[in-house]
């Protein structure tokens, strides 16, 4: 038996990410991963041990370089309105320009998974809780500085989460960035008209230029990951 071929881990993880992103969690088997990563099955087990471990590595990379991963609860925001508006605007542009009609890997996976999926569910649910904590942090800052219609934080956070899930699904049919921004602003208007207005304004200012987007403000290597 010949030696397993050497491979570049970044390259094979990017291939695995695209496999999960295109096929979904449940349809992606070890066989399909091995084929997409272009490595031997023995190399897969020796280097990654399991499908779950590959997925944890992919999510770690994805979270670091995608807009949703920038929603950190421990970031001090002097202007929470602008921070939240920028987050939603950049998520729309990410879906329009980078997701290629596939939606967001994270929200797609959360739509598939349930507690019965065990370890894989826990991997994603932990990140989901991070997102909730981030939204909670910045919404509280917004409450302290701005008049909003919905003052119950739980209701506000669920409203924002539903908006993110909804715009993710719609982006699979329509990748027009301005349209995604407009729909997001409309969805959030009942939550905060001022937040909705700032999102609209940022969307017009951003247009089709991605030069200032946080998920592209990285090296060439990480651009391919976002």
C-alpha positions as CSV (number, residue, x, y, z in Angstrom):
1,X,0.0,0.0,0.0
2,X,1.4,3.4,-1.0
3,X,1.9,6.3,1.3
4,X,-1.1,8.7,1.7
5,X,-0.6,11.8,-0.5
6,X,0.4,15.0,1.3
7,X,-2.1,17.8,1.0
8,X,-2.5,21.4,2.0
9,X,-5.0,21.6,4.9
10,X,-6.4,25.0,4.0
11,X,-7.2,23.8,0.4
12,X,-8.9,20.6,1.5
13,X,-10.9,22.4,4.2
14,X,-12.1,25.0,1.7
15,X,-13.2,22.1,-0.6
16,X,-15.0,20.5,2.4
17,X,-16.7,23.7,3.2
18,X,-18.0,24.0,-0.3
19,X,-19.2,20.5,-0.1
20,X,-21.2,21.1,3.1
21,X,-22.4,24.5,1.8
22,X,-23.7,23.0,-1.5
23,X,-25.1,19.7,-0.3
24,X,-26.2,20.5,3.3
25,X,-25.2,18.8,6.5
26,X,-27.3,15.6,6.3
27,X,-26.5,14.9,2.6
28,X,-22.7,15.3,3.1
29,X,-21.2,11.9,3.8
30,X,-17.6,11.0,4.5
31,X,-17.4,9.6,1.0
32,X,-18.5,12.9,-0.6
33,X,-16.1,14.8,1.6
34,X,-13.2,12.5,0.6
35,X,-14.1,13.0,-3.0
36,X,-14.4,16.7,-2.8
37,X,-11.2,17.1,-0.7
38,X,-9.4,14.9,-3.2
39,X,-7.6,12.9,-0.5
40,X,-7.5,9.3,0.4
41,X,-9.9,8.0,3.0
42,X,-7.0,7.0,5.2
43,X,-5.7,10.5,5.0
44,X,-9.1,11.8,6.0
45,X,-9.2,9.7,9.2
46,X,-5.6,10.2,10.0
47,X,-5.9,14.0,9.7
48,X,-9.4,14.8,10.8
49,X,-10.8,11.6,12.4
50,X,-14.4,12.3,11.8
51,X,-17.0,14.3,9.8
52,X,-17.9,16.2,12.9
53,X,-14.3,17.4,13.4
54,X,-14.1,18.6,9.8
55,X,-17.3,20.5,10.3
56,X,-16.0,22.1,13.5
57,X,-12.9,23.4,11.7
58,X,-15.0,24.7,8.8
59,X,-17.4,26.5,11.1
60,X,-14.5,28.0,13.1
61,X,-13.1,29.5,9.8
62,X,-16.4,30.5,8.5
63,X,-17.4,32.3,11.7
64,X,-14.1,34.2,11.8
65,X,-14.5,35.7,8.4
66,X,-18.2,36.0,7.8
67,X,-20.4,38.9,8.9
68,X,-22.3,36.9,11.5
69,X,-19.0,36.1,13.2
70,X,-18.3,39.8,13.7
71,X,-21.4,40.1,16.0
72,X,-19.4,39.8,19.2
73,X,-21.1,40.5,22.5
74,X,-17.9,41.9,24.1
75,X,-17.2,44.6,21.5
76,X,-17.7,48.0,23.0
77,X,-19.9,50.0,20.6
78,X,-20.1,53.7,21.1
79,X,-22.7,53.9,18.3
80,X,-24.8,50.8,18.6
81,X,-27.3,52.0,15.9
82,X,-24.5,52.2,13.3
83,X,-23.0,48.9,14.4
84,X,-26.2,47.0,14.1
85,X,-27.1,48.6,10.8
86,X,-23.7,47.8,9.4
87,X,-24.0,44.2,10.5
88,X,-27.3,43.7,8.7
89,X,-26.2,45.6,5.6
90,X,-23.0,43.6,5.3
91,X,-24.9,40.3,5.8
92,X,-27.0,41.3,2.8
93,X,-24.0,42.1,0.7
94,X,-22.3,38.8,1.8
95,X,-25.4,36.9,0.6
96,X,-25.6,38.8,-2.6
97,X,-21.9,38.8,-3.6
98,X,-20.2,35.9,-2.0
99,X,-22.8,33.2,-1.2
100,X,-23.6,32.6,-4.9
101,X,-27.2,31.7,-4.3
102,X,-26.4,29.2,-1.6
103,X,-27.4,31.3,1.3
104,X,-25.4,31.4,4.5
105,X,-23.7,28.1,5.5
106,X,-24.5,28.8,9.2
107,X,-28.2,29.6,8.8
108,X,-28.7,26.8,6.3
109,X,-27.2,24.3,8.8
110,X,-29.3,25.7,11.7
111,X,-32.4,25.2,9.6
112,X,-31.5,21.5,9.0
113,X,-30.4,20.5,12.5
114,X,-32.2,19.5,15.7
115,X,-31.0,18.4,19.1
116,X,-31.3,14.8,17.8
117,X,-28.2,15.5,15.6
118,X,-26.1,15.4,18.8
119,X,-22.5,16.7,18.4
120,X,-23.1,18.5,15.1
121,X,-26.1,20.3,16.6
122,X,-24.0,21.3,19.6
123,X,-21.2,22.7,17.4
124,X,-23.7,25.0,15.7
125,X,-25.8,25.8,18.7
126,X,-22.8,27.1,20.6
127,X,-22.2,29.6,17.8
128,X,-25.9,30.4,17.7
129,X,-25.7,31.4,21.4
130,X,-22.7,33.6,20.6
131,X,-24.8,35.4,18.0
132,X,-27.7,35.8,20.4
133,X,-25.3,37.2,23.0
134,X,-23.9,39.7,20.5
135,X,-27.3,40.9,19.4
136,X,-28.4,41.2,23.1
137,X,-25.3,43.3,23.9
138,X,-25.8,45.7,21.1
139,X,-29.5,45.9,21.4
140,X,-29.1,46.8,25.1
141,X,-26.7,49.6,24.1
142,X,-29.3,50.8,21.5
143,X,-32.0,50.8,24.2
144,X,-29.7,53.0,26.4
145,X,-29.1,55.5,23.6
146,X,-32.0,55.5,21.2
147,X,-35.8,55.4,21.2
148,X,-37.1,52.1,19.9
149,X,-40.5,50.6,19.5
150,X,-39.8,47.2,21.0
151,X,-38.1,47.5,24.4
152,X,-38.4,43.8,25.3
153,X,-35.0,42.4,24.5
154,X,-36.2,38.8,24.0
155,X,-38.8,40.0,21.4
156,X,-36.3,42.3,19.7
157,X,-33.6,39.6,19.4
158,X,-36.1,37.0,18.0
159,X,-37.3,39.6,15.5
160,X,-33.7,40.1,14.3
161,X,-33.0,36.4,14.2
162,X,-36.2,35.8,12.1
163,X,-35.1,38.6,9.8
164,X,-31.7,36.9,9.3
165,X,-33.2,33.5,8.6
166,X,-35.8,35.0,6.2
167,X,-33.3,37.1,4.2
168,X,-31.0,34.1,4.0
169,X,-33.8,32.1,2.3
170,X,-34.8,34.9,0.0
171,X,-31.2,35.4,-1.1
172,X,-31.2,31.9,-2.7
173,X,-33.7,33.3,-5.3
174,X,-32.6,36.9,-5.6
175,X,-29.0,38.0,-5.1
176,X,-29.6,41.7,-5.8
177,X,-27.8,43.4,-2.9
178,X,-30.0,46.5,-2.9
179,X,-33.2,44.4,-2.8
180,X,-31.9,42.3,0.1
181,X,-31.0,45.5,2.0
182,X,-34.5,47.0,1.3
183,X,-36.3,43.8,2.5
184,X,-34.2,43.8,5.6
185,X,-34.9,47.4,6.4
186,X,-38.6,46.8,5.8
187,X,-38.6,43.8,8.2
188,X,-36.8,45.8,10.9
189,X,-38.9,48.9,10.6
190,X,-41.5,47.8,13.1
191,X,-38.6,47.0,15.5
192,X,-36.9,50.4,15.1
193,X,-37.7,52.9,12.3
194,X,-34.4,54.6,12.9
195,X,-32.4,51.3,12.5
196,X,-34.4,50.7,9.3
197,X,-33.5,54.1,8.0
198,X,-29.8,53.8,8.7
199,X,-29.7,50.3,7.0
200,X,-31.3,51.9,3.9
201,X,-28.8,54.7,4.0
202,X,-25.8,52.3,4.4
203,X,-27.2,50.2,1.6
204,X,-27.3,53.2,-0.8
205,X,-23.8,54.3,0.2
206,X,-22.3,50.8,-0.2
207,X,-23.9,50.1,-3.6
208,X,-21.9,47.4,-5.3
209,X,-18.6,48.3,-3.8
210,X,-17.3,45.8,-1.3
211,X,-14.1,47.6,-0.5
212,X,-15.2,48.5,3.1
213,X,-17.0,45.4,4.0
214,X,-15.6,43.7,7.1
215,X,-15.8,40.2,5.6
216,X,-13.6,41.2,2.7
217,X,-11.2,43.3,4.8
218,X,-8.8,40.4,5.1
219,X,-6.0,38.7,3.1
220,X,-6.5,37.1,-0.2
221,X,-6.5,33.6,1.4
222,X,-9.3,34.4,3.7
223,X,-11.4,36.1,1.0
224,X,-12.0,32.7,-0.4
225,X,-13.3,31.4,2.9
226,X,-15.9,34.1,3.7
